[in-house]
Amino acid sequence: GQTFAGHALSHVGFTGATGAVLFGLSPLAGLVGFTFIAGIGMGLFGEKLAARDVAVGMMLSLALGLGLLFLHFYTAAATQAAALLFGNVLGVDSSALLTLALLALASFVALAMIIRPLIFASLESELAEARGVPVRFVSVAFLAIVAIAVAECAQIVGVLLVFTLMVGPAAAAQNLSRRLIGGMALAACLALAEAWGGLTLAYYTDWPTSFWITALSGLVYLASLAARFRTW
């Protein structure tokens, strides 16, 4: 449920970006702003939203539809919309790159601050709440961080393939690592390797960067499955 809710954030971000362009604002500001607000909203609903996949699916479809409507009213932004949908890592200018770097740093610091209660609440939610852990606050904070990650990944692979970098490396790391912190570090390293590898292959083949990143992510996951089965 929460995985599906996270996927909806990318489509909400597309709506925010196209809406921002329609009103003469920065698409990056709309992308980050809408995903951040949506992430907080999903965190406030908590388990109620996680258990309602149909409602999340409808919100996802509505968000994408609104984004296309905004694009219809401002056709001059078609190039920007295509970059948002399918990604264009080379289209990120220096100012946007600085903004993304600062957001990544802030997200990393925020995650480090809540990592212990987050793990406790994820494994034993009721016990954590009984011990005084602010489970609702931790949930809201985590989904807000996820929203920022979605906005940053969208700059590379686009909102339609954003889960390639969010799920693929984590799933592969889960197959290869038995420790939580080690798995998180491995997932981050795999995501970076896939992004840089995809960019390099795109340079030499003139194929889309998004394709190569998704292909590498799939291959790494299959390799992790093979390694896991071999150890059984």
Secondary structure, 3 states (H helix, E strand, C coil): CHHHHHHHHHHHHHHHHHHHHHCCCCHHHHHHHHHHHHHHHHHHHCHHHHCCHHHHHHHHHHHHHHHHHHHHHCHHHHHHHHHHHHCCHHHCCHHHHHHHHHHHHHHHHHHHHHHHHHHHHHHCHHHHHHCCCCHHHHHHHHHHHHHHHHHHHHHHHCCCCCHHHHHHHHHHHHHHCCCHHHHHHHHHHHHHHHHHHHHHHHHHHCCCHHHHHHHHHHHHHHHHHHHHHHHC
